[in-house]
């Protein structure tokens, strides 16, 4: 499965963005999906995951209550709704088909204070 993330941009603190990750291939619905992020000079870190059916989600403590991961298997797309954004959320955000090395090109999110 090939992945392409989009929806990043520049937003003020307290604002919202919705990221999308479009997947190609017929097997998208077989994979759990995740969002990860990497800030300058830091390791890539886990943000949120969702299982193949969409019934189970998990979040990093740093985003719990502010971010929501969802998916539409009919559209081969996984989303990340980000609310109440903080400057520390600034990073390149990547989607990943869990258990694979498929990461997509990433989308930049910049939150100004």
N, C-alpha and C positions, 0 to 999 in steps of 0.2 A: 504494500500500500504506500502510495506517495502522498505527502502532506504539504499543504500550503496555508500558512497562517496569515491573517490580515486583521485590520481593525485598530492597529495601534495609532498613537498620535501624541500630541502635546495637550495636556489638560491641567487645570489648576487643582490644587489640593481640595478635596471634598467633592470633586467631580466624578464622572462615570465614563467608562468605555466598555464596549462589547467586542471581544475578540472572537474571531471565527477561524476554524481550521477545516478546510475542505480536503477530503481524502479521495483519491482515485482508487479504482479497483472494486471488485465485487465482494471482498472479504471484510470490509470496514466493520460490519456488524458482529464480526467474530472477536474483535479486539476490545479490551479495556483501553481507555485513552487517558492521557494525562496532559496537564499543562505544567511547564517548568519555566524558570526564569533565571537569567544571569545578569547581574549588575557588573559594571566595570570593576575589574580587579578582584572579583569574587567568584567562587565556585557556582556552577549551576545548581539551583535548588528546586525542590519539589514545591508545587503550589496546590494542585488539586488533581484528583483522579475520579474516574467514573467507570463503572463496569460495562460490559458489552451491552446489556439490556437497558442501562440507564437507571436501574433501580437503586444502585448503591453509589454513594459519593463519599469522598474523604477530602479533608482540607488541612493544609498547614495551619498551625495555630496563629501565625501572623496574618492570615487572611480570613480566618473563620468569622462568619457573620457579615463579611463585606463582599466576598466573592461567591459566585454561584456557577458551577460547572453543569452543563447539560449537553444533550446530544439529540440529533434527529437522524436516525439510521436511514430513513427514506431519502434524505438529502446528503448522506455521507458526510455529515458535518458535526463537529463538536464546538461548543461555545464556552466562553468565559465571560460572564457579566461581572464587571468590577465596579463597585460603588464605594463611596467615601474614600477615594484614593488618597494616598499619602506620598510625600516625596520619596520615602524609602521603598515604594513600589516601583520606582524607576528601574527599568531593566529591559533586556530583550526577552520576549516571551516566546517560548517554543511549545509546540504540541508534539506529542509522542504516542505512537502505538505501543502500548506497554508490552514489554518483553521483546521488543525489536529495537533495531538501531535506526529506525525511521524517525527523523526529527523535524523535517521541514526547515525552511530558511529563517524562521523567526520574524517577529514584528516588534518594533521599538515602541515602548511606552515611556513617556517622560511626564513626570508630575512636578509642576512648579509650586513653590511655597508662596 
